[in-house]
Amino acid sequence: MINQVVLVGRLTRDPELRRTQSGLTVCSFTIAVDNRSKGPNGERTASFIPCTAWNKSAEFISKFGSKGILVGVEGRLNQRSYESKDNRQVNVVEVICDNVQVLERRSDESRREDSGLRNDDQGYQADPVRDEEPADKNVDAFDVTDDDLPF
């Protein structure tokens, strides 16, 4: 049997990081994924998919994800049910994420024209291109420590 999900969408809100009573890290978030079909008036529609990430994936998406940013998730569908406080049976279908990737830098997000989304000054800025550098410079070899990487 195969239960595998791969989605690309935008975070609908900032991820929520929590810890379980046993100390595990868990992060809940929802992504908006474009549908192939259009609405009755020809407008684009989206599905809002609840996702849950655990441990290092949870910490990663909590740290680098923010409302509106494009993410990719890989995981599996999980269906569960529980009884609510008002004694109703509630069914939940969610993606349990095995892998979460941020697919755009925050500086890319700030350039989007549909911005009513969160923008902050903590984004990464691209280095300016310098014309005076020689064209034959070996760009494959450079000295970078792990502390310099944004991920």
N, C-alpha and C positions, 0 to 999 in steps of 0.2 A: 504494500500500500504506500502511496505517496501523499504526503501532506507538506507541500512547500509553497511559500508565498514570496513573491518579489514585488515590491511596490516602490514607486517614486512619487512623492507628493510634498506638499508644504505643511509645516507645523501650523495648526490652527490656534495654538496658544503656547506659552512657555511650558516646557516639560516640568512635571512635578516629581521630585526626588524624595523618597521616603526610605525608612529602614523597617524591616520586619522585627517582631519580638525576638527572633533568633539572631538578629544582626545582619541579615542579608540586605543588600541595596537593591531597591526596585524603583523604576521610573515609569510613570504613565504619561502618555501623550496621544494626541490624535493627529492624523495627517489627512489632508484633503487631496483626493486623487481625481483627476479629470475622468469623466465618463466618455465613452465613444459616442454615445447617443446625445442628441440635443433635446432640450425641453420643448414644450408645445409651441412656444413662440420663437423657436430657433436659437435660444440662448444656450450657452454651454452649461452643463451640469457637473456636479462633483459628488463623490461619495466620501463620507467622513468615517475613517477607519480607526477604531481604538487600537492602540499598541501598548505592549508592556515589555520593557527591557530589564534585565537582571544584571547584577554585579558590575563588571567593568563596562559593559555596554550601557548600563543605566547611568553610571557616572559620566561616561563620555557624552551622551546625548544631553544630559543635564548641564554639563559644562559648556558645550559648544553649540547647542541648539537654542533657538529663540523663535518666537512667533514669526511666521512668514518665511522662514528659511527652508530651502529645498533639501530634502533628505531622501535617502534610499534605505529601505529595510528589507532584510531577508529573515525568514522565520517560518513559522507554521501556524495554521489556524487552530484556535482552541475554543471549544464551546463549553460553557459551564452555566450552572443555574444555582440560584440561592433564594431563600425566602426573605423578603424585605421586612422592614419594621412593621408595615401595615398588613403583614401576613399574605402578601401576594407572591406568586412564583415569578422570578425575574430570570430571563435567559440572556446570556451575554456571549457574543462571538467577538473574538479579538485576535490580533496577531501577537504571538509570543516571539520576540525578536532574538535571533541568534547573532545577527550582525546589523549594525546601524552605521550609516555613513552620512556625513554632512557633504552635500554636493555643490555648495557654493560658499564663497567667503562672505563674511558680513559686509565687506565693501561692495561686493557684487549686489547684495541685497539692497543696499542704500541707493544704487543707481537705477533700480527698477522703477518704472513710471507708475505702476499701480501701487505706490507706496502707502497707503494708510496703515502700513505695518510698522512694527517697532524698529526704530533706528537708534543706535547709540554710538558713542565715540570709541568703543572698544574694538571696532572692526580692523581688519588687516588691510594695509595699503600696499599696492603693488609698487615695486621699485621702479623709478623712472629709467627709461632707456637712455643710455649715453652713447652718442655718436662717436665719441673720441676713442672708444675701446677698439682694439684691432679685431678684424673680422675672423682671423685664424685663431683667436684665443680658445683654449680648450675649456669649454663650459661644462664638460662632464665631470671634471675633477675640481672640487672645492672643499674647503675645510669648514664643516658645520658641526657644532655639538648638539646633542639632544635638547639642551636647554633653549636653543635658538629656534627649534621647530614649534609651530603653533598647534600641533596635534600630538 
